[in-house]
Amino acid sequence: MKTTLHTFFLIVTVIILTGCAGQIPQAEPPTLLTPPTAQEPTTVTEPTGTFVMGFGSDATLLNPILAVDPPSFAVINMIFPKLIGQDPQSGEIVPTEMAEAWEASKDGLVWTFHLRENVFWSDGQPVTAQDFKFTYDAVASDLVKSPRMSFVDQIEKIETPDPKTIIITFKQVKCDALLKNFWIGWLPSHLYAADFSDINKYDAAPPVSAGPFVFKEWIRGESIRLEANSTYWKGRPKMESYVFKIVPDAGAKLAQLQAGEIDAMVVPPDQITALKADSNTVLYTSPLDGYVAIWLNLANPKNPQTGRDEEGEVIAQDPHPILSDKSVRKAISYSLDYDSIIDNIFLGQGKRQASNVLPAVTWAYDPTILPYQYDPDAATKLLDEAGWVKDPVDSIRRKDGNKLALNLAVPAGNTTLQDLAVTVQDQLKTIGFEVSVESLEYGTLVQKLVSQQFDMVLITLEGLGADPNDDVLWHSIYDIPNAGFNAISYYNPKVEELLQSGLSVPNCSTNDRAAYYKDIQRIINDDVPYVFIVGSVGNVAYSSKWEGLNPGPWNFYNGIENWQIKP
């Protein structure tokens, strides 16, 4: 679900699919809760109509190698080409983007991609292998400091023997490499300096496109307008323009959808009933490849450090004064009434998540690992044993004169997560925590997270893909303030060993890889670096005046060039 519902929902990173020698292992596709019926569009000769998507927050920048937030990616995915596609229903890797065919060497180290002919940027310049190489060289550059650096750290070299051939050699077998590493949009290399010195110059207004739409206008805090790309290689879109409208308040967004002022929006659980009764909207519901979790910072937020030094040696972290203690983390996990949360906040939409691998990845998922249950007595016992004593006056626990006090950051404008944050605050209070809830605009929240200057962050992580490897979240080489996604400074040498083993199975057999990921799940479940709340379900409502929409759980925007207003 890389470029799909995840672009509507809060994400931190996008981690996509697998690649290995000879055969690409596939996870079982998730069950589609509400299968949409594909609508055959009526032929329209000229583009007409503007599709308006309601978003809760604005984009931050429109550069595919630098952006980290979903509103930015929602725009980026309409403009920049990428190497390989993904089947919208099954998640299978498919040759629907720039690569029309590819093959791997027997040892799985060398991948050769053959690009399709006659694909052009909107200024008439051809899209070539050099665009791919420039983009990935920029990601690898220390001058650029891209948060996607993990995508290139195992690449030995990229060769482009001709404009339509890309040869990628890996340092070692990397069984998840194909789409997980190669979903990044390509920059138009002909418009940038070869030394990447001007890599930011088009962050606010991309001048060319090889996607279905070209950039037209960005009014900060209000909207971003795109117009149909007449040179799009899949065919000029049947709509005239596509607008991302910023409507922070969920209630106002619903009112605008029902009034016809916007054409689609993400629907929080508490609005589903109203929309089911609305004949003018279509409600699409799908499981998402992600989960809602509380990220627990294991290091001191006043002293963020990288996980490893320049020689690659592990740096001992300055521990978080409270959350570095696993007993406290487990106490938090036992303090939450998950069933009540799912029923009352998520309105029954979602399932318990025990660890980091999704049930949809059936070959790697371990169903024997049980999620933490609501057990305030166990939580109390853990805190007592850890030396946190309740004050008889205010009922807040203290240890060595310090309060058991934590800050919980949550994205503003997301009513579901905000309600959840208040519930977490209340339920932790009953066992002696003092939790302050801080609502932040999404870009600010992400910056707080990646800068590692937080105690706890409540967020939805989407786009995990059909491969269980999520090393960017757990490996110490990705513990880089402001540039890495191991923002909690988690370090477990056994997990790092298992992650490496799971990626380097010579034949990339799922049967051989599965044991490594099941062991990882058990360790993550016991270490409690995250408090896993619920596996995500997503809802998008769109106006019934539009036809041609055929969303899938892995790509809501499937065939957007065919969306049009009904005649």
ROPA-223138 format. One record per residue (C-alpha): residue number from 1; residue in three letters; x, y negated, z negated. Coordinates in steps of 0.25 Angstrom, whole numbers. Layout:
N
<pt NUM, ALA, <X, Y, Z>>
...
END
This chain:
567
<pt 1, MET, <0, 0, 0>>
<pt 2, LYS, <11, -9, 3>>
<pt 3, THR, <5, -20, 11>>
<pt 4, THR, <-10, -18, 7>>
<pt 5, LEU, <-17, -20, -5>>
<pt 6, HIS, <-4, -22, -12>>
<pt 7, THR, <-3, -36, -5>>
<pt 8, PHE, <-16, -39, -12>>
<pt 9, PHE, <-12, -34, -26>>
<pt 10, LEU, <-1, -38, -35>>
<pt 11, ILE, <12, -31, -32>>
<pt 12, VAL, <26, -33, -36>>
<pt 13, THR, <33, -25, -25>>
<pt 14, VAL, <29, -16, -13>>
<pt 15, ILE, <35, -2, -13>>
<pt 16, ILE, <31, 5, 0>>
<pt 17, LEU, <32, 20, 4>>
<pt 18, THR, <43, 30, 7>>
<pt 19, GLY, <53, 33, 18>>
<pt 20, CYS, <61, 46, 19>>
<pt 21, ALA, <68, 55, 29>>
<pt 22, GLY, <60, 62, 39>>
<pt 23, GLN, <46, 61, 32>>
<pt 24, ILE, <40, 50, 24>>
<pt 25, PRO, <33, 55, 12>>
<pt 26, GLN, <19, 50, 10>>
<pt 27, ALA, <11, 48, -3>>
<pt 28, GLU, <-3, 52, -3>>
<pt 29, PRO, <-11, 40, 1>>
<pt 30, PRO, <-20, 34, -10>>
<pt 31, THR, <-35, 36, -10>>
<pt 32, LEU, <-42, 25, -4>>
<pt 33, LEU, <-53, 21, -14>>
<pt 34, THR, <-62, 14, -4>>
<pt 35, PRO, <-58, 18, 10>>
<pt 36, PRO, <-61, 7, 20>>
<pt 37, THR, <-68, 9, 33>>
<pt 38, ALA, <-60, 4, 45>>
<pt 39, GLN, <-67, -7, 52>>
<pt 40, GLU, <-66, -7, 67>>
<pt 41, PRO, <-64, -22, 71>>
<pt 42, THR, <-71, -28, 82>>
<pt 43, THR, <-62, -33, 94>>
<pt 44, VAL, <-59, -48, 92>>
<pt 45, THR, <-51, -55, 103>>
<pt 46, GLU, <-46, -67, 95>>
<pt 47, PRO, <-42, -68, 80>>
<pt 48, THR, <-53, -74, 72>>
<pt 49, GLY, <-55, -76, 57>>
<pt 50, THR, <-46, -78, 45>>
<pt 51, PHE, <-45, -67, 34>>
<pt 52, VAL, <-43, -73, 20>>
<pt 53, MET, <-37, -64, 10>>
<pt 54, GLY, <-38, -69, -5>>
<pt 55, PHE, <-26, -68, -13>>
<pt 56, GLY, <-24, -71, -28>>
<pt 57, SER, <-11, -78, -27>>
<pt 58, ASP, <-2, -84, -16>>
<pt 59, ALA, <10, -78, -9>>
<pt 60, THR, <24, -83, -13>>
<pt 61, LEU, <32, -81, -1>>
<pt 62, LEU, <31, -75, 13>>
<pt 63, ASN, <44, -68, 14>>
<pt 64, PRO, <43, -52, 15>>
<pt 65, ILE, <57, -50, 8>>
<pt 66, LEU, <54, -59, -3>>
<pt 67, ALA, <40, -59, -7>>
<pt 68, VAL, <35, -50, -19>>
<pt 69, ASP, <20, -54, -21>>
<pt 70, PRO, <8, -48, -14>>
<pt 71, PRO, <2, -61, -8>>
<pt 72, SER, <15, -64, -1>>
<pt 73, PHE, <16, -50, 5>>
<pt 74, ALA, <1, -51, 9>>
<pt 75, VAL, <6, -62, 19>>
<pt 76, ILE, <19, -56, 22>>
<pt 77, ASN, <13, -43, 27>>
<pt 78, MET, <5, -51, 37>>
<pt 79, ILE, <17, -57, 43>>
<pt 80, PHE, <30, -49, 42>>
<pt 81, PRO, <32, -35, 50>>
<pt 82, LYS, <37, -23, 42>>
<pt 83, LEU, <44, -10, 46>>
<pt 84, ILE, <34, 1, 43>>
<pt 85, GLY, <19, 2, 41>>
<pt 86, GLN, <10, 10, 31>>
<pt 87, ASP, <-3, 17, 34>>
<pt 88, PRO, <-14, 9, 27>>
<pt 89, GLN, <-21, 21, 22>>
<pt 90, SER, <-11, 32, 19>>
<pt 91, GLY, <2, 24, 16>>
<pt 92, GLU, <10, 32, 26>>
<pt 93, ILE, <21, 25, 33>>
<pt 94, VAL, <17, 22, 47>>
<pt 95, PRO, <24, 15, 59>>
<pt 96, THR, <14, 3, 60>>
<pt 97, GLU, <24, -9, 58>>
<pt 98, MET, <37, -12, 64>>
<pt 99, ALA, <43, 2, 64>>
<pt 100, GLU, <36, 11, 74>>
<pt 101, ALA, <44, 23, 71>>
<pt 102, TRP, <56, 27, 62>>
<pt 103, GLU, <64, 39, 58>>
<pt 104, ALA, <74, 43, 47>>
<pt 105, SER, <87, 50, 47>>
<pt 106, LYS, <87, 64, 41>>
<pt 107, ASP, <94, 59, 29>>
<pt 108, GLY, <84, 49, 27>>
<pt 109, LEU, <94, 37, 26>>
<pt 110, VAL, <92, 31, 40>>
<pt 111, TRP, <78, 26, 45>>
<pt 112, THR, <76, 21, 59>>
<pt 113, PHE, <64, 12, 63>>
<pt 114, HIS, <60, 9, 77>>
<pt 115, LEU, <52, -4, 78>>
<pt 116, ARG, <41, -7, 87>>
<pt 117, GLU, <42, -16, 99>>
<pt 118, ASN, <35, -29, 102>>
<pt 119, VAL, <33, -34, 88>>
<pt 120, PHE, <36, -49, 87>>
<pt 121, TRP, <36, -60, 77>>
<pt 122, SER, <26, -71, 79>>
<pt 123, ASP, <37, -80, 85>>
<pt 124, GLY, <40, -70, 96>>
<pt 125, GLN, <52, -64, 91>>
<pt 126, PRO, <52, -49, 90>>
<pt 127, VAL, <52, -41, 77>>
<pt 128, THR, <65, -33, 76>>
<pt 129, ALA, <73, -24, 68>>
<pt 130, GLN, <81, -36, 64>>
<pt 131, ASP, <69, -42, 57>>
<pt 132, PHE, <69, -29, 48>>
<pt 133, LYS, <84, -29, 46>>
<pt 134, PHE, <84, -44, 43>>
<pt 135, THR, <73, -43, 33>>
<pt 136, TYR, <79, -31, 25>>
<pt 137, ASP, <93, -37, 26>>
<pt 138, ALA, <87, -49, 19>>
<pt 139, VAL, <80, -41, 8>>
<pt 140, ALA, <94, -35, 5>>
<pt 141, SER, <101, -48, 5>>
<pt 142, ASP, <105, -53, -9>>
<pt 143, LEU, <103, -67, -3>>
<pt 144, VAL, <88, -65, -1>>
<pt 145, LYS, <85, -58, -15>>
<pt 146, SER, <73, -50, -9>>
<pt 147, PRO, <64, -43, -19>>
<pt 148, ARG, <64, -32, -8>>
<pt 149, MET, <79, -29, -10>>
<pt 150, SER, <75, -15, -16>>
<pt 151, PHE, <70, -11, -2>>
<pt 152, VAL, <84, -12, 4>>
<pt 153, ASP, <93, -7, -7>>
<pt 154, GLN, <94, 7, -1>>
<pt 155, ILE, <96, 2, 14>>
<pt 156, GLU, <110, 5, 19>>
<pt 157, LYS, <108, -3, 32>>
<pt 158, ILE, <98, -8, 42>>
<pt 159, GLU, <102, -7, 57>>
<pt 160, THR, <94, -12, 69>>
<pt 161, PRO, <101, -6, 81>>
<pt 162, ASP, <90, -13, 90>>
<pt 163, PRO, <78, -22, 87>>
<pt 164, LYS, <68, -11, 86>>
<pt 165, THR, <76, -1, 77>>
<pt 166, ILE, <79, -2, 62>>
<pt 167, ILE, <89, 8, 56>>
<pt 168, ILE, <89, 9, 40>>
<pt 169, THR, <99, 17, 33>>
<pt 170, PHE, <97, 19, 18>>
<pt 171, LYS, <108, 21, 8>>
<pt 172, GLN, <100, 33, 3>>
<pt 173, VAL, <87, 41, 5>>
<pt 174, LYS, <76, 32, 1>>
<pt 175, CYS, <63, 40, 2>>
<pt 176, ASP, <54, 28, 0>>
<pt 177, ALA, <61, 18, 9>>
<pt 178, LEU, <52, 18, 22>>
<pt 179, LEU, <41, 8, 19>>
<pt 180, LYS, <45, 5, 5>>
<pt 181, ASN, <57, -2, 9>>
<pt 182, PHE, <52, -7, 23>>
<pt 183, TRP, <39, -14, 21>>
<pt 184, ILE, <45, -28, 20>>
<pt 185, GLY, <41, -38, 31>>
<pt 186, TRP, <52, -42, 41>>
<pt 187, LEU, <57, -56, 42>>
<pt 188, PRO, <59, -62, 55>>
<pt 189, SER, <74, -61, 56>>
<pt 190, HIS, <75, -71, 68>>
<pt 191, LEU, <70, -82, 58>>
<pt 192, TYR, <79, -81, 47>>
<pt 193, ALA, <94, -83, 45>>
<pt 194, ALA, <102, -70, 45>>
<pt 195, ASP, <108, -73, 31>>
<pt 196, PHE, <94, -74, 25>>
<pt 197, SER, <97, -88, 20>>
<pt 198, ASP, <83, -93, 25>>
<pt 199, ILE, <75, -80, 21>>
<pt 200, ASN, <65, -89, 13>>
<pt 201, LYS, <63, -99, 24>>
<pt 202, TYR, <49, -93, 28>>
<pt 203, ASP, <44, -88, 15>>
<pt 204, ALA, <32, -98, 15>>
<pt 205, ALA, <29, -97, 30>>
<pt 206, PRO, <34, -85, 39>>
<pt 207, PRO, <35, -91, 53>>
<pt 208, VAL, <33, -78, 61>>
<pt 209, SER, <25, -65, 59>>
<pt 210, ALA, <26, -51, 65>>
<pt 211, GLY, <13, -47, 57>>
<pt 212, PRO, <-2, -49, 60>>
<pt 213, PHE, <-1, -64, 55>>
<pt 214, VAL, <8, -76, 55>>
<pt 215, PHE, <9, -86, 44>>
<pt 216, LYS, <1, -99, 45>>
<pt 217, GLU, <0, -106, 32>>
<pt 218, TRP, <2, -105, 17>>
<pt 219, ILE, <-5, -114, 8>>
<pt 220, ARG, <2, -111, -6>>
<pt 221, GLY, <-9, -106, -16>>
<pt 222, GLU, <-20, -106, -6>>
<pt 223, SER, <-18, -97, 7>>
<pt 224, ILE, <-9, -91, 17>>
<pt 225, ARG, <-14, -91, 31>>
<pt 226, LEU, <-9, -81, 42>>
<pt 227, GLU, <-13, -81, 57>>
<pt 228, ALA, <-14, -70, 66>>
<pt 229, ASN, <-1, -66, 73>>
<pt 230, SER, <-4, -65, 88>>
<pt 231, THR, <9, -57, 90>>
<pt 232, TYR, <6, -47, 80>>
<pt 233, TRP, <11, -33, 85>>
<pt 234, LYS, <-2, -26, 80>>
<pt 235, GLY, <-11, -36, 87>>
<pt 236, ARG, <-15, -50, 83>>
<pt 237, PRO, <-24, -50, 71>>
<pt 238, LYS, <-39, -51, 74>>
<pt 239, MET, <-40, -62, 63>>
<pt 240, GLU, <-35, -76, 65>>
<pt 241, SER, <-29, -78, 51>>
<pt 242, TYR, <-26, -72, 38>>
<pt 243, VAL, <-26, -80, 25>>
<pt 244, PHE, <-22, -77, 11>>
<pt 245, LYS, <-30, -86, 2>>
<pt 246, ILE, <-25, -88, -12>>
<pt 247, VAL, <-37, -86, -22>>
<pt 248, PRO, <-31, -84, -36>>
<pt 249, ASP, <-44, -81, -43>>
<pt 250, ALA, <-50, -68, -41>>
<pt 251, GLY, <-65, -73, -43>>
<pt 252, ALA, <-63, -84, -33>>
<pt 253, LYS, <-57, -74, -23>>
<pt 254, LEU, <-69, -65, -24>>
<pt 255, ALA, <-78, -77, -22>>
<pt 256, GLN, <-71, -81, -10>>
<pt 257, LEU, <-71, -67, -4>>
<pt 258, GLN, <-86, -67, -6>>
<pt 259, ALA, <-88, -81, 0>>
<pt 260, GLY, <-80, -77, 12>>
<pt 261, GLU, <-68, -86, 9>>
<pt 262, ILE, <-58, -75, 8>>
<pt 263, ASP, <-59, -62, 16>>
<pt 264, ALA, <-52, -52, 6>>
<pt 265, MET, <-46, -51, -8>>
<pt 266, VAL, <-41, -41, -18>>
<pt 267, VAL, <-52, -38, -27>>
<pt 268, PRO, <-50, -36, -42>>
<pt 269, PRO, <-58, -25, -49>>
<pt 270, ASP, <-68, -34, -56>>
<pt 271, GLN, <-73, -39, -42>>
<pt 272, ILE, <-75, -26, -35>>
<pt 273, THR, <-90, -25, -39>>
<pt 274, ALA, <-93, -38, -33>>
<pt 275, LEU, <-86, -35, -20>>
<pt 276, LYS, <-92, -21, -19>>
<pt 277, ALA, <-106, -28, -18>>
<pt 278, ASP, <-102, -38, -8>>
<pt 279, SER, <-105, -34, 6>>
<pt 280, ASN, <-97, -44, 12>>
<pt 281, THR, <-84, -38, 7>>
<pt 282, VAL, <-77, -25, 9>>
<pt 283, LEU, <-69, -19, -4>>
<pt 284, TYR, <-57, -11, -1>>
<pt 285, THR, <-52, -3, -13>>
<pt 286, SER, <-39, 5, -13>>
<pt 287, PRO, <-29, 11, -22>>
<pt 288, LEU, <-16, 3, -22>>
<pt 289, ASP, <-2, 8, -23>>
<pt 290, GLY, <1, 1, -36>>
<pt 291, TYR, <-3, -1, -50>>
<pt 292, VAL, <-5, -11, -61>>
<pt 293, ALA, <6, -11, -72>>
<pt 294, ILE, <12, -20, -82>>
<pt 295, TRP, <27, -22, -79>>
<pt 296, LEU, <35, -22, -92>>
<pt 297, ASN, <48, -29, -92>>
<pt 298, LEU, <58, -20, -99>>
<pt 299, ALA, <69, -31, -99>>
<pt 300, ASN, <70, -45, -106>>
<pt 301, PRO, <62, -55, -97>>
<pt 302, LYS, <71, -66, -102>>
<pt 303, ASN, <83, -59, -96>>
<pt 304, PRO, <80, -52, -83>>
<pt 305, GLN, <92, -44, -78>>
<pt 306, THR, <94, -36, -66>>
<pt 307, GLY, <94, -21, -68>>
<pt 308, ARG, <108, -18, -62>>
<pt 309, ASP, <120, -26, -60>>
<pt 310, GLU, <128, -29, -47>>
<pt 311, GLU, <135, -16, -48>>
<pt 312, GLY, <122, -8, -50>>
<pt 313, GLU, <124, -6, -64>>
<pt 314, VAL, <111, -6, -73>>
<pt 315, ILE, <110, -18, -82>>
<pt 316, ALA, <105, -16, -96>>
<pt 317, GLN, <92, -25, -97>>
<pt 318, ASP, <89, -35, -108>>
<pt 319, PRO, <77, -27, -113>>
<pt 320, HIS, <63, -33, -115>>
<pt 321, PRO, <61, -36, -130>>
<pt 322, ILE, <48, -28, -130>>
<pt 323, LEU, <46, -21, -117>>
<pt 324, SER, <59, -14, -116>>
<pt 325, ASP, <54, -4, -127>>
<pt 326, LYS, <47, 7, -120>>
<pt 327, SER, <38, 9, -133>>
<pt 328, VAL, <32, -5, -131>>
<pt 329, ARG, <30, -2, -116>>
<pt 330, LYS, <23, 11, -119>>
<pt 331, ALA, <14, 4, -130>>
<pt 332, ILE, <10, -6, -119>>
<pt 333, SER, <6, 6, -111>>
<pt 334, TYR, <-2, 13, -122>>
<pt 335, SER, <-9, 0, -126>>
<pt 336, LEU, <-18, -2, -113>>
<pt 337, ASP, <-31, 4, -111>>
<pt 338, TYR, <-30, 8, -96>>
<pt 339, ASP, <-43, 14, -94>>
<pt 340, SER, <-50, 2, -99>>
<pt 341, ILE, <-41, -7, -90>>
<pt 342, ILE, <-44, 1, -78>>
<pt 343, ASP, <-59, 1, -81>>
<pt 344, ASN, <-61, -13, -85>>
<pt 345, ILE, <-50, -21, -78>>
<pt 346, PHE, <-48, -13, -65>>
<pt 347, LEU, <-63, -8, -65>>
<pt 348, GLY, <-59, 6, -64>>
<pt 349, GLN, <-50, 3, -52>>
<pt 350, GLY, <-37, 10, -54>>
<pt 351, LYS, <-30, 22, -60>>
<pt 352, ARG, <-20, 24, -71>>
<pt 353, GLN, <-5, 23, -67>>
<pt 354, ALA, <4, 31, -75>>
<pt 355, SER, <18, 27, -69>>
<pt 356, ASN, <24, 21, -56>>
<pt 357, VAL, <20, 31, -45>>
<pt 358, LEU, <6, 30, -39>>
<pt 359, PRO, <-4, 42, -38>>
<pt 360, ALA, <-5, 39, -23>>
<pt 361, VAL, <10, 44, -22>>
<pt 362, THR, <5, 58, -25>>
<pt 363, TRP, <18, 65, -22>>
<pt 364, ALA, <26, 57, -33>>
<pt 365, TYR, <15, 53, -43>>
<pt 366, ASP, <15, 61, -56>>
<pt 367, PRO, <0, 63, -61>>
<pt 368, THR, <5, 69, -74>>
<pt 369, ILE, <11, 56, -79>>
<pt 370, LEU, <0, 50, -87>>
<pt 371, PRO, <-2, 35, -89>>
<pt 372, TYR, <-2, 28, -103>>
<pt 373, GLN, <-15, 29, -110>>
<pt 374, TYR, <-22, 18, -119>>
<pt 375, ASP, <-16, 22, -133>>
<pt 376, PRO, <-15, 10, -142>>
<pt 377, ASP, <-10, 20, -154>>
<pt 378, ALA, <2, 25, -145>>
<pt 379, ALA, <5, 10, -142>>
<pt 380, THR, <4, 6, -157>>
<pt 381, LYS, <13, 18, -161>>
<pt 382, LEU, <24, 14, -150>>
<pt 383, LEU, <24, 0, -154>>
<pt 384, ASP, <25, 3, -169>>
<pt 385, GLU, <37, 13, -167>>
<pt 386, ALA, <44, 2, -158>>
<pt 387, GLY, <43, -8, -170>>
<pt 388, TRP, <32, -17, -165>>
<pt 389, VAL, <24, -20, -177>>
<pt 390, LYS, <10, -27, -177>>
<pt 391, ASP, <9, -40, -185>>
<pt 392, PRO, <-2, -40, -194>>
<pt 393, VAL, <-6, -54, -191>>
<pt 394, ASP, <-7, -55, -176>>
<pt 395, SER, <-6, -40, -173>>
<pt 396, ILE, <6, -43, -163>>
<pt 397, ARG, <17, -33, -165>>
<pt 398, ARG, <31, -38, -168>>
<pt 399, LYS, <45, -32, -169>>
<pt 400, ASP, <57, -39, -174>>
<pt 401, GLY, <49, -51, -175>>
<pt 402, ASN, <45, -51, -160>>
<pt 403, LYS, <31, -50, -155>>
<pt 404, LEU, <27, -39, -146>>
<pt 405, ALA, <23, -50, -136>>
<pt 406, LEU, <23, -49, -121>>
<pt 407, ASN, <19, -57, -109>>
<pt 408, LEU, <11, -50, -98>>
<pt 409, ALA, <11, -57, -84>>
<pt 410, VAL, <-1, -55, -75>>
<pt 411, PRO, <-4, -60, -61>>
<pt 412, ALA, <-14, -72, -61>>
<pt 413, GLY, <-26, -71, -52>>
<pt 414, ASN, <-27, -55, -54>>
<pt 415, THR, <-39, -54, -63>>
<pt 416, THR, <-37, -39, -65>>
<pt 417, LEU, <-23, -40, -70>>
<pt 418, GLN, <-26, -52, -78>>
<pt 419, ASP, <-37, -45, -85>>
<pt 420, LEU, <-28, -33, -87>>
<pt 421, ALA, <-17, -42, -93>>
<pt 422, VAL, <-27, -47, -103>>
<pt 423, THR, <-31, -33, -106>>
<pt 424, VAL, <-16, -29, -108>>
<pt 425, GLN, <-14, -41, -117>>
<pt 426, ASP, <-26, -37, -126>>
<pt 427, GLN, <-23, -22, -127>>
<pt 428, LEU, <-8, -24, -130>>
<pt 429, LYS, <-12, -34, -141>>
<pt 430, THR, <-20, -23, -148>>
<pt 431, ILE, <-7, -16, -151>>
<pt 432, GLY, <1, -28, -154>>
<pt 433, PHE, <6, -34, -141>>
<pt 434, GLU, <5, -49, -139>>
<pt 435, VAL, <4, -50, -123>>
<pt 436, SER, <3, -64, -116>>
<pt 437, VAL, <-3, -63, -102>>
<pt 438, GLU, <3, -72, -92>>
<pt 439, SER, <-5, -74, -78>>
<pt 440, LEU, <4, -78, -67>>
<pt 441, GLU, <3, -81, -52>>
<pt 442, TYR, <7, -69, -44>>
<pt 443, GLY, <20, -75, -39>>
<pt 444, THR, <24, -80, -53>>
<pt 445, LEU, <21, -66, -59>>
<pt 446, VAL, <30, -59, -49>>
<pt 447, GLN, <41, -68, -51>>
<pt 448, LYS, <40, -66, -66>>
<pt 449, LEU, <40, -51, -64>>
<pt 450, VAL, <52, -50, -54>>
<pt 451, SER, <60, -60, -63>>
<pt 452, GLN, <58, -50, -74>>
<pt 453, GLN, <53, -62, -84>>
<pt 454, PHE, <41, -55, -89>>
<pt 455, ASP, <37, -45, -100>>
<pt 456, MET, <25, -38, -93>>
<pt 457, VAL, <18, -41, -80>>
<pt 458, LEU, <5, -35, -76>>
<pt 459, ILE, <4, -33, -61>>
<pt 460, THR, <0, -23, -50>>
<pt 461, LEU, <11, -16, -42>>
<pt 462, GLU, <6, -12, -28>>
<pt 463, GLY, <13, -7, -15>>
<pt 464, LEU, <20, 5, -22>>
<pt 465, GLY, <18, 13, -9>>
<pt 466, ALA, <17, 28, -7>>
<pt 467, ASP, <31, 31, -12>>
<pt 468, PRO, <34, 32, -27>>
<pt 469, ASN, <47, 25, -27>>
<pt 470, ASP, <46, 12, -34>>
<pt 471, ASP, <61, 10, -38>>
<pt 472, VAL, <60, -5, -37>>
<pt 473, LEU, <51, -5, -49>>
<pt 474, TRP, <60, 4, -58>>
<pt 475, HIS, <75, 4, -53>>
<pt 476, SER, <85, -6, -60>>
<pt 477, ILE, <90, -10, -46>>
<pt 478, TYR, <77, -17, -44>>
<pt 479, ASP, <78, -24, -58>>
<pt 480, ILE, <82, -38, -52>>
<pt 481, PRO, <75, -50, -58>>
<pt 482, ASN, <68, -58, -47>>
<pt 483, ALA, <71, -48, -36>>
<pt 484, GLY, <68, -34, -41>>
<pt 485, PHE, <55, -26, -45>>
<pt 486, ASN, <60, -19, -57>>
<pt 487, ALA, <56, -31, -64>>
<pt 488, ILE, <54, -24, -77>>
<pt 489, SER, <69, -20, -78>>
<pt 490, TYR, <65, -5, -79>>
<pt 491, TYR, <77, 4, -80>>
<pt 492, ASN, <77, 19, -81>>
<pt 493, PRO, <89, 27, -75>>
<pt 494, LYS, <81, 39, -73>>
<pt 495, VAL, <70, 32, -65>>
<pt 496, GLU, <81, 26, -56>>
<pt 497, GLU, <87, 40, -54>>
<pt 498, LEU, <73, 46, -51>>
<pt 499, LEU, <70, 34, -41>>
<pt 500, GLN, <82, 36, -33>>
<pt 501, SER, <80, 51, -33>>
<pt 502, GLY, <66, 49, -28>>
<pt 503, LEU, <71, 41, -16>>
<pt 504, SER, <82, 49, -12>>
<pt 505, VAL, <76, 63, -10>>
<pt 506, PRO, <83, 67, 3>>
<pt 507, ASN, <70, 72, 11>>
<pt 508, CYS, <61, 62, 3>>
<pt 509, SER, <52, 73, 0>>
<pt 510, THR, <40, 69, -9>>
<pt 511, ASN, <41, 82, -16>>
<pt 512, ASP, <56, 80, -19>>
<pt 513, ARG, <54, 65, -23>>
<pt 514, ALA, <41, 67, -32>>
<pt 515, ALA, <48, 72, -44>>
<pt 516, TYR, <57, 59, -45>>
<pt 517, TYR, <45, 50, -45>>
<pt 518, LYS, <37, 58, -55>>
<pt 519, ASP, <49, 57, -65>>
<pt 520, ILE, <49, 42, -63>>
<pt 521, GLN, <34, 41, -66>>
<pt 522, ARG, <36, 48, -79>>
<pt 523, ILE, <48, 39, -83>>
<pt 524, ILE, <40, 26, -79>>
<pt 525, ASN, <28, 31, -87>>
<pt 526, ASP, <37, 33, -99>>
<pt 527, ASP, <45, 21, -98>>
<pt 528, VAL, <33, 11, -96>>
<pt 529, PRO, <40, 0, -88>>
<pt 530, TYR, <26, -3, -83>>
<pt 531, VAL, <12, -1, -89>>
<pt 532, PHE, <5, 5, -78>>
<pt 533, ILE, <-10, 1, -79>>
<pt 534, VAL, <-17, 6, -67>>
<pt 535, GLY, <-15, 11, -52>>
<pt 536, SER, <-20, 0, -43>>
<pt 537, VAL, <-33, -1, -35>>
<pt 538, GLY, <-35, -12, -25>>
<pt 539, ASN, <-47, -19, -19>>
<pt 540, VAL, <-48, -29, -8>>
<pt 541, ALA, <-61, -35, -3>>
<pt 542, TYR, <-63, -41, 11>>
<pt 543, SER, <-74, -47, 18>>
<pt 544, SER, <-82, -38, 27>>
<pt 545, LYS, <-82, -49, 38>>
<pt 546, TRP, <-69, -43, 42>>
<pt 547, GLU, <-67, -30, 50>>
<pt 548, GLY, <-55, -22, 54>>
<pt 549, LEU, <-50, -20, 39>>
<pt 550, ASN, <-45, -6, 37>>
<pt 551, PRO, <-37, -7, 23>>
<pt 552, GLY, <-29, 5, 17>>
<pt 553, PRO, <-23, 7, 4>>
<pt 554, TRP, <-10, 4, 10>>
<pt 555, ASN, <-13, -7, 19>>
<pt 556, PHE, <-25, -17, 17>>
<pt 557, TYR, <-21, -25, 29>>
<pt 558, ASN, <-21, -13, 38>>
<pt 559, GLY, <-24, -18, 52>>
<pt 560, ILE, <-25, -33, 48>>
<pt 561, GLU, <-24, -37, 63>>
<pt 562, ASN, <-37, -30, 65>>
<pt 563, TRP, <-45, -37, 54>>
<pt 564, GLN, <-56, -47, 60>>
<pt 565, ILE, <-69, -53, 56>>
<pt 566, LYS, <-81, -45, 61>>
<pt 567, PRO, <-88, -51, 73>>
END
